[in-house]
Amino acid sequence: MTEAAVAIEGLIQRRAHFQLGPIGLTIPKGCVTAIVGPNGSGKSSLFRLMMGLAKPDAGSVRMLGETVDERDLVAYKSRIGYVPEQAIDLEDRLSGEWKASFSRSWYPDWDVNYYRELLRRFEVDSGLKLGKMSKGMRRKFDLSLAMAHHPELLLLDEPSSGLDPIAWKTMIDILHRYMEEGDRTIVMASHIVDEVRRLADYIAFIVQGKMLGIYEKDALLDAWQSLYVDAGGQPIQWKTMPGFRGYDLAGGTAYKVVTDNAAEAERWLDAQGAAVISKQKLELDEILTHLKGSV
Ligand SMILES: Nc1ncnc2c1ncn2[C@@H]1O[C@H](COP(=O)(O)OP(=O)(O)OP(=O)(O)O)[C@@H](O)[C@H]1O
């Protein structure tokens, strides 16, 4: 892994009915990392901790080499663009243009031409009051605003929430171009399988406040497979198969077995004298279902 954009150690946040962590996580620079997890698993809480908007009960967060703590965070925040999951209601009475002119004063690298180009591509009317914008338009406005100062790091909490399919494709294209511009990093929470497939280099799974690991996407999707196996009627100790995650009868002497280590599992099956008839890669949501069941 290259240099870290985000380095989290022993992070804990305790709530009345929920504990996030302890989390240890290193997110590489120059890549897109998707944080994937079910509703309520702690993704937004983690983003708020990364932005210094909430205080952890233990542990530390470093963003772009700076420790997130009570100090003046303006300097490091000017290198970050953040789109929270929920728009801020208090801003409903402000027009998009007013908010943009306010944001502009915070960022030395604010690029008005780029901002206008993003608004144009997203078809956003920034003259509207924020509270009068549709959910999707507000999202597109927030994305444009978060990117207008060419941040090194983009933190996007479910960025496509509320976007129609055309706006979604525009967003994917804009984010791809953003990544082409040099040493850029995106950390995004997403439930959309296609979005993660198209954008992410790494996937970090979080379930019930626990980080289950960060994986290189292609290696992950290669490793998790359903194997259709003809055991020829002989007994097989499936649970000792490398990466075993479950099995089912598939008719006759055939079984469907799920592994998170397909290469090793195939070698193991071969040594058992069992024939792999066919194989199928798991989708991201199927992997998440298995991981959820194992927590
Ligand atoms: N301000 C708060 N006070 C108390 N509990 C909170 C607060 N914010 C979130 N929680 C709890 O923390 C847990 C994690 O919530 P969080 O919003 O971080 O999850 P999430 O993974 O982003 O969920 P989703 O996918 O639904 O957006 C939930 O149980 C939630 O109820």
The ligand as a Tripos MOL2 file, in Angstrom:
@<TRIPOS>MOLECULE
LIG
   31    33     1     0     0
SMALL
NO_CHARGES

@<TRIPOS>ATOM
      1 N1        -26.0170   11.5130   17.4500 N.pl3     1 LIG1
      2 C1        -26.2060   10.2410   17.7710 C.ar      1 LIG1
      3 N2        -26.4970    9.8870   19.0370 N.ar      1 LIG1
      4 C2        -26.6790    8.6060   19.3890 C.ar      1 LIG1
      5 N3        -26.5790    7.5650   18.5330 N.ar      1 LIG1
      6 C3        -26.2730    7.8560   17.2490 C.ar      1 LIG1
      7 C4        -26.0820    9.1990   16.7970 C.ar      1 LIG1
      8 N4        -25.7880    9.1750   15.4660 N.ar      1 LIG1
      9 C5        -25.8110    7.8720   15.1180 C.ar      1 LIG1
     10 N5        -26.0990    7.0850   16.1750 N.ar      1 LIG1
     11 C6        -26.1970    5.6180   16.1750 C.3       1 LIG1
     12 O1        -24.9500    5.1240   15.7380 O.3       1 LIG1
     13 C7        -25.1670    3.9580   14.9360 C.3       1 LIG1
     14 C8        -24.4410    4.1430   13.6140 C.3       1 LIG1
     15 O2        -25.0950    5.1640   12.8700 O.3       1 LIG1
     16 P1        -24.4740    5.7130   11.5160 P.3       1 LIG1
     17 O3        -25.3710    6.7990   11.0330 O.co2     1 LIG1
     18 O4        -23.0430    6.0390   11.7330 O.co2     1 LIG1
     19 O5        -24.5820    4.4240   10.5730 O.3       1 LIG1
     20 P2        -24.4530    4.3000    8.9860 P.3       1 LIG1
     21 O6        -23.6210    3.0830    8.7260 O.co2     1 LIG1
     22 O7        -23.9900    5.5700    8.3950 O.co2     1 LIG1
     23 O8        -25.9620    4.0070    8.5680 O.3       1 LIG1
     24 P3        -26.7610    4.2760    7.1700 P.3       1 LIG1
     25 O9        -26.2310    3.2950    6.1660 O.co2     1 LIG1
     26 O10       -28.1780    3.9810    7.5430 O.co2     1 LIG1
     27 O11       -26.5350    5.6970    6.7850 O.co2     1 LIG1
     28 C9        -26.6730    3.7570   14.8230 C.3       1 LIG1
     29 O12       -27.0610    2.7840   15.7460 O.3       1 LIG1
     30 C10       -27.2240    5.1090   15.1690 C.3       1 LIG1
     31 O13       -28.4910    4.9800   15.7560 O.3       1 LIG1
@<TRIPOS>BOND
     1     1     2 1
     2     2     3 ar
     3     2     7 ar
     4     3     4 ar
     5     4     5 ar
     6     5     6 ar
     7     6     7 ar
     8     6    10 ar
     9     7     8 ar
    10     8     9 ar
    11     9    10 ar
    12    10    11 1
    13    11    12 1
    14    11    30 1
    15    12    13 1
    16    13    14 1
    17    13    28 1
    18    14    15 1
    19    15    16 1
    20    16    17 2
    21    16    18 1
    22    16    19 1
    23    19    20 1
    24    20    21 2
    25    20    22 1
    26    20    23 1
    27    23    24 1
    28    24    25 2
    29    24    26 1
    30    24    27 1
    31    28    29 1
    32    28    30 1
    33    30    31 1
@<TRIPOS>SUBSTRUCTURE
     1 LIG1         1 GROUP 0 **** ****
